[in-house]
Amino acid sequence: MALFAPAGVPDAIITQVNKAVADAMAKPALTSFLEDQLIEPMITSAPEFAAFVAREREQTGKILVKFKIPKIQ
């Protein structure tokens, strides 16, 4: 599960939302609910998440090329 925001959202807003999500994720009832849905709770900073998305995109691209899966137009 992830939250995305449009480019240009002020850093203060990103920080505020990230803190609110982290506070919510600290509640055992929420983490338990997410785990029951097979969602692994994980809190990261915006730069860490951006790096994660970049790595996942690169890995997925390699798989698509390897198995010759065409791009969706």
C-alpha positions as CSV (number, residue, x, y, z in Angstrom):
1,M,0.0,0.0,0.0
2,A,1.3,3.4,-0.9
3,L,0.4,7.0,-1.0
4,F,1.3,9.2,-3.9
5,A,1.0,13.0,-4.3
6,P,1.3,15.2,-7.4
7,A,4.6,16.9,-8.2
8,G,5.0,20.2,-6.5
9,V,3.2,19.3,-3.2
10,P,5.2,21.3,-0.5
11,D,7.6,19.2,1.6
12,A,5.8,20.3,4.8
13,I,2.6,18.7,3.6
14,I,4.4,15.5,2.6
15,T,6.0,15.4,6.1
16,Q,2.7,16.0,7.8
17,V,0.9,13.3,5.9
18,N,3.8,10.9,6.4
19,K,3.7,11.5,10.2
20,A,-0.1,11.0,10.3
21,V,0.3,7.7,8.5
22,A,3.1,6.6,10.7
23,D,1.0,7.4,13.8
24,A,-1.8,5.4,12.4
25,M,0.5,2.5,11.5
26,A,1.7,2.4,15.1
27,K,-1.7,1.2,16.2
28,P,-1.8,-2.6,16.5
29,A,-5.4,-2.8,15.3
30,L,-4.4,-1.2,12.0
31,T,-1.3,-3.3,11.4
32,S,-3.1,-6.4,12.3
33,F,-5.9,-5.6,9.8
34,L,-3.4,-4.9,7.1
35,E,-1.5,-8.1,7.8
36,D,-4.8,-10.0,7.6
37,Q,-5.1,-8.5,4.1
38,L,-1.6,-9.7,3.2
39,I,-0.3,-6.2,3.2
40,E,3.1,-5.7,4.9
41,P,3.0,-2.5,6.9
42,M,6.1,-0.4,6.1
43,I,6.8,3.3,6.8
44,T,9.5,5.1,4.9
45,S,10.4,8.7,4.1
46,A,9.5,10.3,0.8
47,P,13.0,9.9,-0.6
48,E,13.3,6.3,0.5
49,F,9.9,5.5,-1.1
50,A,10.9,7.2,-4.3
51,A,14.1,5.1,-4.4
52,F,12.0,2.0,-3.8
53,V,9.7,2.8,-6.6
54,A,12.6,3.5,-9.0
55,R,14.2,0.1,-8.1
56,E,10.9,-1.7,-8.6
57,R,10.3,0.0,-11.9
58,E,13.7,-1.0,-13.1
59,Q,13.3,-4.6,-12.1
60,T,9.9,-4.9,-13.6
61,G,11.2,-3.4,-16.9
62,K,13.9,-6.0,-17.0
63,I,11.3,-8.8,-16.5
64,L,9.1,-7.3,-19.3
65,V,12.1,-7.2,-21.7
66,K,13.2,-10.7,-20.7
67,F,9.8,-12.3,-21.4
68,K,9.1,-10.0,-24.3
69,I,5.9,-8.6,-22.7
70,P,4.7,-5.7,-24.9
71,K,4.0,-2.2,-23.5
72,I,0.4,-1.4,-23.1
73,Q,-0.5,1.5,-25.4
